[in-house]
Amino acid sequence: MDWPADKVERRNVADLIPYIRNSRTHSDAQVAQIAASIREWGWTMPILCDEHGNVIAGHGRIMAAQKLGIEDVPCMTATGWSEAKRRAYVIADNKIALNSDWDNDMAKLELQEIEGSGFDLSLTGFSVDELNVLFDAHDFDNEDLPEQKDLHATFEVAVECKDEGEQEAVFNFLTKEGYQCRILTM
């Protein structure tokens, strides 16, 4: 079978264009988690984009790269995809991952053994509250996890646009200039 996206190459983050209608959101706290994960393990999952640099999957990783000052990232290019196929995959990539479940007993066993080795469990993405539930609230000490802090303060600017087209143009321009942007409709 001919796979349309199987070669990884590095691209400059400034050349990648986030999908303006991406329905998956990333809070500052989650972007900080992704950034911490990249610092710990390196870049383990490439960005998926089309031939023109339009991001299909990996928006949160791009935001984390910007937060960390990473200029170029591994990318796979999906070639020959129709607009409908690309747009559908933006949703499918996120939704299909959400359709999985946890084997709580196995997760508890793994996390307990990892905790016993002294590894920082906050890097797993589980909050202290989630770990307490998983560990039956009495097996886990809150002080074992460092307090999760944002990497730095953020400052925001709101821009009013006359229509969706202008909003998309401003978003694309600012994103290409290296600003972390998100679309808000009020």
C-alpha positions in Angstrom: 0.0 0.0 0.0 1.2 3.5 -0.8 1.1 5.6 2.4 0.6 9.3 1.8 2.3 10.4 5.0 5.2 8.2 6.1 8.3 10.3 5.8 9.5 12.6 8.7 11.3 15.8 7.9 12.0 18.9 10.0 10.1 22.1 9.3 10.3 25.6 10.9 7.5 26.2 13.3 7.0 29.7 11.8 6.2 28.0 8.4 3.4 25.9 9.9 -0.2 27.2 9.8 -2.5 26.0 12.5 -6.0 25.1 11.3 -8.2 28.1 12.3 -11.3 25.9 12.8 -9.6 23.2 14.9 -12.3 22.1 17.4 -9.8 20.7 19.9 -8.6 23.3 22.4 -5.5 23.4 24.6 -5.4 25.2 27.9 -2.2 26.9 29.0 -1.9 24.2 31.7 -2.1 21.5 29.1 0.4 23.2 26.8 2.7 23.4 29.8 2.2 19.6 30.3 3.1 19.0 26.7 6.2 21.2 27.0 7.3 19.3 30.1 6.8 16.1 28.3 9.0 17.3 25.4 11.7 18.4 27.8 11.7 15.0 29.5 11.4 12.7 26.5 12.2 14.8 23.5 10.0 15.0 20.4 8.3 11.7 20.1 5.4 12.4 17.7 5.7 14.4 14.5 3.3 17.2 13.4 1.0 16.2 10.6 0.6 18.8 7.9 -0.4 19.1 4.3 1.9 20.1 1.4 1.4 23.8 2.1 2.2 23.6 5.8 -1.4 23.6 7.1 -1.4 21.7 10.4 -3.7 18.7 10.5 -2.6 17.2 13.8 -0.2 18.5 16.5 -1.6 21.9 17.4 -0.8 21.5 21.1 2.8 20.3 20.3 3.3 23.4 18.1 2.2 25.6 21.0 4.5 23.7 23.4 7.4 24.1 20.9 6.7 27.9 20.8 6.7 28.0 24.6 10.0 26.2 24.7 11.6 28.3 21.9 12.0 25.3 19.6 12.3 26.6 16.0 12.0 23.5 13.9 10.0 20.3 14.6 9.6 16.9 13.0 6.7 16.8 10.5 5.0 14.3 8.3 3.3 15.6 5.2 0.0 14.2 4.1 0.0 14.4 0.3 -2.9 14.3 -2.0 -5.6 14.7 0.7 -8.8 16.5 -0.3 -9.9 19.4 1.9 -12.8 17.2 3.3 -10.4 14.4 4.1 -8.0 16.8 5.9 -10.7 18.5 7.8 -12.3 15.1 8.9 -8.9 13.8 10.1 -8.4 16.9 12.3 -11.5 15.8 14.2 -10.9 12.0 13.9 -7.3 12.3 15.3 -8.6 13.8 18.5 -11.9 11.9 18.9 -10.6 8.4 18.2 -8.0 8.9 21.0 -10.8 9.9 23.4 -12.7 6.7 22.6 -10.2 4.5 24.5 -10.5 3.6 28.1 -8.1 2.8 31.0 -7.4 -0.5 32.7 -7.4 1.1 36.1 -5.8 -1.8 37.8 -2.9 -1.9 35.3 -2.5 1.9 35.4 -2.4 1.8 39.2 0.2 -0.9 39.2 2.4 0.9 36.6 2.1 4.3 38.4 2.9 2.8 41.8 6.0 1.1 40.4 7.1 4.3 38.6 6.4 6.3 41.8 8.6 3.8 43.7 11.5 4.6 41.4 11.3 8.3 42.3 10.1 9.4 38.8 8.1 12.6 38.7 4.5 11.4 38.2 3.3 14.9 37.2 4.9 14.2 33.8 2.3 11.4 33.2 -0.4 14.0 32.8 -2.4 12.7 35.7 -3.4 15.4 38.3 -3.0 14.8 42.0 -6.8 14.4 42.3 -6.8 11.7 39.5 -4.0 9.9 41.1 -5.8 10.0 44.5 -8.9 8.4 42.8 -6.8 5.8 41.0 -4.8 5.0 44.2 -8.0 4.9 46.3 -7.2 8.2 47.9 -5.2 6.6 50.7 -2.2 5.0 48.9 -0.9 8.3 47.5 0.6 11.3 49.2 -0.1 14.7 47.6 3.3 15.8 48.6 4.9 13.2 46.3 4.0 15.4 43.3 5.5 18.9 42.8 3.0 21.7 42.5 2.2 22.1 38.8 3.1 25.6 37.7 2.8 27.5 34.5 6.2 28.0 32.8 5.7 31.8 32.6 3.0 34.5 32.8 1.0 35.1 29.6 -0.2 38.4 28.3 -3.1 38.6 25.9 -4.4 41.1 23.3 -7.9 40.9 21.8 -8.4 41.9 18.2 -11.9 42.7 16.8 -12.4 41.6 13.2 -15.2 42.6 10.8 -15.9 39.1 9.7 -14.6 35.5 9.8 -12.4 36.0 6.7 -10.5 38.9 8.3 -10.3 36.9 11.6 -8.7 34.0 9.7 -6.2 36.4 7.9 -5.2 38.1 11.2 -4.8 34.7 12.9 -2.7 33.3 10.1 -0.5 36.4 10.0 0.1 36.5 13.8 0.7 32.7 13.9 3.3 33.0 11.1 5.0 35.8 13.1 5.4 33.4 16.0 2.6 34.5 18.2 0.6 31.9 20.1 -3.0 32.6 18.9 -6.4 31.1 19.4 -9.7 32.0 17.9 -12.5 33.3 20.1 -16.0 34.2 19.0 -17.9 36.5 21.3 
